[in-house]
Amino acid sequence: MRSQNVRSALVQLSSRVFRIRVIGILVSVLSLWIFARLARRVLAQQSHDFDTAIMLAIRGIHNPLLDQAMMGTTFLGDPTVLSILCIAVGVWLYKQRHRSQANTLAIALVGSLLLQYILKQLFTRERPDLWEQFINLRDYSFPSGHAVMSLVVYGMLGYIFATRFPHQQKLIASITVLLVFAIGFSRVYLGVHWPTDVIAGYAAGAVWLVACILSLRSRQRRRRHSYTKDSVSSSR
């Protein structure tokens, strides 16, 4: 009886893993398509009117209080802040014996940092110069590094905490989405990125995030599968 229950659980797990993989692949394909479309328009200099119109509209809502709020929000997407956050959560995960999650979080962070740097060097797009910027930046604009890294890191953290606290999944997902969107919006508000930089950053980050999550789930599945086979063998 126990052997049948274990086999049934294994079949259900395999079916769920397959569905998640399919969804992950579809998200990655869509994200790659979006990034490719934006990259082509940026290289052909066809996105300037679209970007400028949005930035000027956002410029119209500027006020001192919102300026300070956006400065604080963009700080949450700073690579140093994200690195410190990942180290803190990684140490906690190691103490909780969730080493696979800690390792994947580290890989997600480093990978997103390298990804945005490499893409910036490939496209060498200059930053906006529509008004005096709040922050002095000298590196390239496309894609937004804050958008890439915030989506990957906060997305990975959201996934990890959602698995640790399943009853709070909706709340965690909502906070994660709002935070990532706010960081991206702050980059446009502060005049340091074109809107297409941020959208492309989200698209590139989504591909890497999906890869990290699927890799983590694959390792966890192999571990559970090994444990289940041992359980079946011991029940005979």
C-alpha positions in Angstrom: 0.0 0.0 0.0 2.8 2.4 0.9 4.6 1.5 -2.3 1.5 2.4 -4.4 1.1 5.8 -2.6 4.7 6.6 -3.2 4.4 5.8 -6.9 1.2 7.8 -7.2 2.9 10.8 -5.6 5.8 10.4 -8.0 3.5 10.4 -11.0 1.7 13.6 -9.8 5.0 15.3 -9.1 6.3 14.4 -12.6 3.1 15.8 -14.2 3.4 19.0 -12.2 7.1 19.4 -13.1 6.2 19.0 -16.8 3.6 21.7 -16.7 5.9 24.1 -15.0 8.6 23.4 -17.6 6.2 24.1 -20.4 5.1 27.4 -18.8 8.7 28.3 -18.2 9.7 27.7 -21.8 6.7 29.7 -23.1 7.7 32.6 -20.8 11.3 32.5 -22.0 10.3 32.4 -25.7 7.9 35.3 -25.2 10.6 37.3 -23.3 13.2 36.6 -26.0 10.8 37.7 -28.7 10.1 41.0 -26.8 13.8 41.6 -26.2 14.6 40.9 -29.9 11.9 43.3 -31.1 13.1 46.1 -28.8 16.7 45.5 -29.6 16.0 45.7 -33.4 14.1 49.0 -32.9 16.8 50.5 -30.7 19.6 49.5 -33.2 17.5 51.0 -36.0 16.8 54.1 -33.9 13.1 53.6 -34.3 12.1 53.9 -30.6 13.1 57.5 -30.0 9.6 59.0 -30.5 8.0 56.3 -28.3 10.6 56.7 -25.6 10.5 60.5 -25.6 6.7 60.8 -25.5 6.6 58.5 -22.4 9.5 60.3 -20.6 8.0 63.8 -21.2 4.6 62.6 -19.9 6.3 61.2 -16.7 8.3 64.5 -16.5 4.9 66.3 -16.1 4.2 64.6 -12.7 7.5 65.4 -11.1 7.4 67.0 -7.7 9.9 67.2 -4.8 8.1 64.6 -2.7 7.9 62.1 -5.5 11.5 62.9 -6.4 12.6 61.7 -3.0 10.4 58.6 -3.2 11.8 57.6 -6.5 15.4 58.1 -5.3 14.6 55.7 -2.4 12.9 53.2 -4.7 15.7 53.1 -7.2 18.1 52.5 -4.3 16.4 49.1 -3.8 17.6 48.0 -7.2 21.2 49.0 -6.7 23.6 46.1 -7.3 25.3 46.6 -3.9 22.0 46.5 -2.1 20.9 43.4 -4.0 24.2 41.7 -3.3 24.0 42.4 0.5 20.4 41.2 0.5 21.3 37.9 -1.3 24.2 37.3 1.1 21.9 37.8 4.1 19.2 35.5 2.7 21.8 33.0 1.5 23.3 32.7 5.0 19.8 32.1 6.4 19.0 29.5 3.8 22.3 27.7 4.6 21.4 27.6 8.2 18.0 26.2 7.3 19.8 23.5 5.3 18.4 24.8 2.0 21.7 24.8 0.2 20.3 24.4 -3.3 18.2 27.5 -2.9 21.1 29.4 -1.5 23.4 28.4 -4.3 20.8 29.2 -7.0 20.2 32.6 -5.4 24.0 33.3 -5.7 24.0 32.1 -9.3 21.0 34.2 -10.2 22.7 37.3 -8.7 26.0 36.9 -10.4 24.4 35.8 -13.7 22.2 38.9 -13.8 25.1 41.2 -13.1 27.1 39.7 -15.9 24.1 39.5 -18.3 23.3 43.2 -18.0 26.9 44.2 -18.3 27.5 42.2 -21.5 24.3 43.4 -23.1 25.2 47.0 -22.4 28.6 46.6 -24.0 26.9 45.0 -27.1 24.4 47.7 -27.7 26.3 50.8 -26.4 23.2 52.9 -26.2 23.6 56.4 -24.7 21.5 57.4 -21.8 18.7 59.9 -22.1 19.6 63.6 -22.0 16.1 65.2 -22.0 16.7 67.0 -18.7 19.2 67.2 -15.9 19.5 63.8 -14.4 19.2 63.2 -10.6 22.0 60.6 -10.8 25.3 60.9 -12.7 25.9 57.7 -14.6 28.5 57.0 -17.3 27.7 53.5 -18.4 25.4 52.5 -21.3 21.7 52.5 -21.1 20.3 49.4 -22.9 19.1 47.3 -21.2 18.4 48.7 -17.7 20.7 46.9 -15.3 18.3 47.8 -12.4 15.5 46.2 -14.4 17.4 43.0 -15.1 18.8 42.6 -11.6 15.7 43.6 -9.7 13.5 41.2 -11.7 16.0 38.3 -11.3 16.9 38.8 -7.6 13.5 39.9 -6.2 11.9 37.3 -8.5 14.2 34.6 -7.1 13.6 35.7 -3.5 9.9 35.8 -4.1 10.0 32.3 -5.5 12.0 31.0 -2.5 9.9 32.7 0.1 6.7 31.5 -1.6 7.9 27.9 -1.4 8.9 28.5 2.3 5.6 30.1 3.2 3.0 28.6 0.8 0.0 30.2 2.6 1.4 33.7 1.7 2.1 33.1 -1.9 -0.3 35.7 -3.3 0.9 38.4 -0.9 4.6 37.5 -1.8 3.9 37.6 -5.5 2.0 40.9 -5.3 4.8 42.6 -3.3 7.4 41.2 -5.7 5.7 42.4 -8.8 5.0 45.9 -7.4 8.5 46.3 -6.2 10.1 45.3 -9.5 7.7 47.5 -11.4 8.4 50.5 -9.0 12.2 50.1 -9.5 11.8 50.1 -13.3 9.5 53.1 -13.2 11.9 55.0 -11.0 14.7 54.6 -13.6 12.5 56.3 -16.2 11.2 58.9 -13.7 14.8 59.9 -12.8 15.7 60.3 -16.4 18.5 57.7 -16.4 16.8 55.2 -18.7 14.5 55.1 -21.7 11.3 53.1 -21.2 12.5 50.6 -23.8 15.6 50.1 -21.7 13.5 49.0 -18.8 11.1 46.8 -20.8 14.1 45.1 -22.4 15.7 44.6 -19.0 12.6 42.9 -17.7 12.6 40.6 -20.8 16.2 39.7 -20.5 15.9 39.2 -16.7 12.8 37.0 -17.2 14.8 34.5 -19.3 17.6 34.2 -16.8 15.1 34.0 -13.9 13.2 31.2 -15.5 16.4 29.3 -16.2 17.5 29.6 -12.6 14.1 28.4 -11.2 13.9 25.5 -13.6 17.4 24.5 -12.7 16.6 24.6 -9.0 13.4 22.6 -9.5 15.3 20.0 -11.5 17.8 19.5 -8.7 15.1 19.3 -6.1 13.1 16.9 -8.2 16.2 14.6 -8.6 16.7 14.6 -4.9 13.0 13.8 -4.2 13.0 11.1 -6.9 16.1 9.5 -5.3 14.4 9.6 -1.9 11.2 8.2 -3.3 13.0 5.3 -5.0 14.7 4.5 -1.7 11.4 4.6 0.1 9.8 2.2 -2.5 12.8 -0.2 -2.1 12.6 -0.2 1.7 8.9 -0.9 1.6 9.3 -4.1 -0.3 
